[in-house]
Amino acid sequence: MLRKPAVSEPGWNTGSHANFYRYQAAHSEAAPARQRFAAIQVALLKVLDGAARPLNVADVGCGAGRQAHLWAAQGHQAFGVDINEALVALARRRAAAAGLDIVFDVAAANALPWPDQSMDVCILPELLEHVADWRGCIAECLRVLRPGGALYISTTNALCPRQQEYRLPLYSWYPGFVKRRCEQLARTTRPHLANYATYPALHWFTVYGLRRHLGHAGLRCLDRFDLAGLAGRRAPARAILALVRAVAPLRFCAHMATPYTVLLALKPAAAADCAPCAAESGRHRDPTA
């Protein structure tokens, strides 16, 4: 039985600024977005050994649904949720036009409308930073993820000064009190600061902190350099990647040069104790900046 979506509770704003909707509708169809979604799929299928069988794939924060469309077009059962009602409606229209059977719901990321252990893959694309209860969001993904499943997270990077969440230079490195003021302005009188998002970015993560949090929940984590393939790269690129993987200070510097955090976490095949561990992990050191 599906759980009741959290948006039935008072207080959630499922609306959308017209500028935000237009940007998301266009951006999701652009070539760079399509290439990024395809790369996510390749990385997930690689760690899942090609996934010879059809998978249940959850796109949490699906927006206009392009990531879910990609999986459904290849024979997998795709599901998507987003708090933005207009974008979910767009995702449904696009899926219907393409003849794809995808279930899209308007729901909050920390109260997913799916049964326990029903998904093989959970994808959180540029979502976690926008969720006030980000720990609850991760716990929900672990709840619906089957043993042996994969959780893919892309989010903010506190180590790198470049970012796209706010139209402000070096914003990742702003002190907390300045960020809180900017968040307030973005939600009220200056929505353009956060690209007209109803829920502007609140959290700034590091790959090390997120990996520690997920590790306490019993998951094995791979970062962007673990996931980077060597095939097709020239010898100098292969050598640089090998050094980054082998030398911790070089890896840290490389993370400083990338404007967002990427982690792929694998849930243990025998994960009876994973959910309690996820709840316990909230007591550990905060991975946000």
N, C-alpha and C positions, 0 to 999 in steps of 0.2 A: 504494500500500500504506500502511495506517495505521501510525503509529509506536506502539510499545508504551507504554502509559501509565506515567508515572513512579512511580505508587503501587506498582508491583511491586518497587521498591527498598526496602530496609529503612529504617526511621526515620520514615516518614510516619504520622501519626495521622489515620486517616480517620473516627474516632469523633465523637460529638457529645454535649454536655451536654443533658439533657432540657429544661432551661429555654431554651437557645439554639434547639433544634429547634422547640419550641412557639412561640417568638416569631417565628422565620422563617416557619414554616408559616402563621401568622395574618397577619403583616405583609405577606407577598407577595400576599395576596388582598384587602387593604384598599384602599379607594378612592385614598388618596394615592399608594400604590405603583403602582397601575395607571395613574394619571395621569402619574406620572413616567416610567414605561416608555413610555407612548404619546408623551410629549414627546421622548424620546430617539429613537424611531423617526421622528417627524416631522422632527427636525433632520437625521438621517442621510439620509433620502430626499430632503430638500431639497438637500443638497450633492451628492447623487448624481443630481440632475436627475430626480427622480421614480422612477427605476429601473423602467422599463417592463417589463424582464425579471425573472424570479424570481432572487433573490440567494441565495448561500450565506452564512449569518449564524452567527457563532460567539459564543456567550455564555460568556465565560470568568469563572468564579466565579458560575455560574448559580443556585446556591441551589435553591429550589423550582421554578425553571424558568419563572416567569411571563413574563419578557422573551422567551424563546424561543417560548413559546406564542403570544404576540402576533404574532411574525413568521410562524410557521407558519400561523396562522389566515388570513393574507393571501396565502398561496400561495408563500411563500419556503421554502427548505430550511434548517431551523434545526438547530444543533448546540449542545450545552451540556456544560461540564465543571465539576466542583467536587471539592474534596478531601473534602467531607463526604458520606460514603456514605449516610447516612440521608436527607439532603435530595435527593440524586440519585435514590434510590428513590422518594421522594415525587413528584419531578418526572416520573418515568416513569409512575407511576400516574395522575397528573393528565392527562398527555398522552394516555394510553390511554383514559381516561374521556371525553376530549373528541374522540377520534377523530383525533388529530394525529400525523403521522409525524415524530417528532423523535428524534435520536440523542443520548442522554445517556451520558456516561462519568464514572467516578471517575478523576480525573487531576490532576496538579500543574500549576500555571499556567506553570511554567518548563520544561515538557516536554510540549507539547500533542500529542495523538494524531492529528494530521491532516497530510496531505502538504503540501509546499511549494506556495505560491501557489494554495491551494485555496479560500480564503474571500474574499468581496467585502467583508464587514463583520466587524470584531472589536469586541466590546463588553466593557469592563472596568468593571463597576459596583461601586464601593466595594470594590475588590479589592487594588489595587496596594500600599496601605499595610500589608497583612497578609503580603505575600510578602517574605521575607528577601532573596532575590535578585531585586529588582524590575527591575533592568536585564535580567536573563535573561528575565523575563516579557515585557518589551516586545520584546526581540529575537525571542522565539518568536512573538509576534503579528505582527511584521513578516515573519517567515519564512513563515507560513501565509497572509499577506495578499497578494492579487493586486495587480499594478500598477494604479493608479487606484482602489484600495480605500480604505476609511475605517476608522480606529481611533478609538473613542470611549472616553474615560477620565473617570471621576468618582472622586475620591479626597479625601484630607484637605487642609486648607488651613492652613498654618502662620501665615498672616497674620491669621486671624480667631480670637478667643478662644472662640467658640462651636463646639461639636463634639458628636458623639453616640457616639464610640468608647469613651470612658471616663466613668464617673459621677463626674467630678471637675471642679470649676469652673475655667475658664480653662486647661484642660489643654494646649491647643495652644501656649501660651506658656511652659510649664514648661521649665527647663533640661534638657539631655540626660541628665545623671546622675540627675535625679529621675524622668524618664520611664523610664529603664532599670529603676529600682527598682520603679516601678509595673507595668511589663511583667512583671517577675519575680513580683510578688505576684499579678497576674492569672492567670499560668500555674500558680500553686501554691495558696496558701492563701486567696486572695481573688478567685475567678473572677468574682464579681459586679461587680468594678470595670470589667471590659471586657465586660459583658453576657454572660458565660459563653462567650465565643468560645474555641475551641481554639487558634486562632492570633490573639492580640490584635494591634492595630495597632502597627507598629514605626516607620513612616516618616511624616514630616510634610512635605508638598510645598508649593511655591508654583507658581502658574501660570507665572511667568516662568522658573523653573528647569526645569520639565518641558518647556516650549516650546523652551527652548535645547537640552535633551537630544534631543528629537525633531527639531529643526531640523538638528542635526549629523548625524542619520540620513537627512536629505534630505526630510523631511516638511514640508508646509505646514500650519500650525496655526491654528485658530480657537478663541477662548475664549467664555465664556458670553455676553459682550456682542456679539461678532461674530455669534453664533447667534441672539440675541434678535430676533424679528420685530417690525416696526413695525405690521403690519396689526392692526386692532382696538384699538389703543391710543389714548388721548385725546391731544390736542395737547401738554399739559404733559409727559406720559410720553415722547412721541416726542422732545420737545426735550431732556429730561434724558438719554435714551439717546444722542442725537446728541452731546451734550457729553461724556459718558463715553467714547464712542468716539474723540472728537477730541482730548481733553485728557488726556495721560498721567497727571498727578498725580490727576485725578479718577477715572480708571480704577483706579489703585492703591488709592485710598480705597474705591471700590466693591468691589474684591476683598476688602478688609479686613472688609467688612460681610457677606460671604457665607461660610457655614460649611463649604463644601466646594469643591474645585477641579474645573472642567470644562474639558476640551480635546477638540476633534475634530480629528484629524490625517489628512491626505490623502497617501497614498503616490503618488509620481510615476508617471505612466502608463508611462514607460520607466525601470524601476527596477533595472537589472542590477547597479548598484553599491550598492543600498540596504542589503543585508545586511552587506557589509564596513563600511559607514559606521556601522551600528548597533553593531557590535563595537568600532569605533574610538571611538564616542561615550562609552564607559565611562571614557575617560581625561580627559574634560572635567569642569568644575566640578560638584560634587554639587548637585542641585536640592532635596535634602531639608533640613529644618531640623535 
